[in-house]
Amino acid sequence: MPALAEVERDEGVAVLLAIESGSRAWGFASPDSDWDVRFLYARPTLWHLGLHEQRDVIERSLPDDLDLSGWDMRKTLGLLLRGNCTVREWRASPIRYRSEPAFVDDLRHLADQVPGRRAALHHYRSLAQQVEARWLQRSPVPLKKYLYAVRPALALRWLRVNGTGFPPMDVPTLRAGAPLSDAERDALDDLLRRKALASEIGVGDRLAALDDMIGTEMRKAEAAALAEPKLSPDPALITEANEILVRAAQFADQRVTTRNSRGNGSSTPPSGRAG
């Protein structure tokens, strides 16, 4: 993707993972859905040695409905240690544009050791609650917003019926692991069909089966979260995260140096995998 190469060149970073988020990755794109590219990047070692904190996100809105947003690895690792669900979802996206396998494996290994199901229940409940309160108290409802509440509700059900692990990102895989009643399945099929044919601002009637599902899963998630262990700092995981960050910075050192050398006419080959 040329836009990612431009980010790397302009910002002096190395992109480690780039994926699609939003409706295209979640399985309910409209004909005019935009592109929500999310990425993780590493900055060279010297960037981490300054006295002043620097911006740890990169955001760009580009032509052709292309929206880019990336997080620095230090930010990413800190969030992951606190059970952040967004990092887990980005790593599990079904659409990838860029991937450095060594670092994706590092993130997976770290994430697998963080007991984040309590945080996941709070995260998906909050997502559904916010959308329900703002958008679903009306009829007709925006189809896009309706699905923005359905997806976290399905994630909550997935967590409830699966004793271990974390829910997948996309609706088709979620519903495969979160059993639905006939009424819920028919209503969801109808909503997905209408969303696939409508524009991003399409609206439709509310569906009682989905309204009930959203409300039920939000209520049950509150009690389920209390049964999950609280997340506490683990010195071993903090050490592991620090080691990943050092490797990422060294990888960025190599990539940026190689890129600069090429820009000066050098034929230096690209660096190998990290770690």
HELIX and SHEET records of a PDB file:
HELIX    1   1 PRO A    2  GLU A   11  1                                  10    
HELIX    2   2 SER A   23  TRP A   26  1                                   4    
HELIX    3   3 THR A   45  LEU A   49  5                                   5    
HELIX    4   4 MET A   73  LEU A   81  1                                   9    
HELIX    5   5 CYS A   85  ALA A   92  1                                   8    
HELIX    6   6 PRO A  101  GLN A  113  1                                  13    
HELIX    7   7 ARG A  117  TRP A  135  1                                  19    
HELIX    8   8 LEU A  143  VAL A  161  1                                  19    
HELIX    9   9 VAL A  171  GLY A  177  1                                   7    
HELIX   10  10 ASP A  182  LEU A  197  1                                  16    
HELIX   11  11 ALA A  208  ALA A  227  1                                  20    
HELIX   12  12 PRO A  235  GLY A  263  1                                  29    
SHEET    1   A 5 VAL A  57  LEU A  62  0                                        
SHEET    2   A 5 LEU A  66  ASP A  72 -1                                        
SHEET    3   A 5 TRP A  35  ALA A  42  1                                        
SHEET    4   A 5 ALA A  14  SER A  21 -1                                        
SHEET    5   A 5 ARG A  96  SER A  99 -1                                        
SHEET    1   B 2 VAL A 141  PRO A 142  0                                        
SHEET    2   B 2 VAL A 203  GLY A 204 -1                                        
END                                                                             
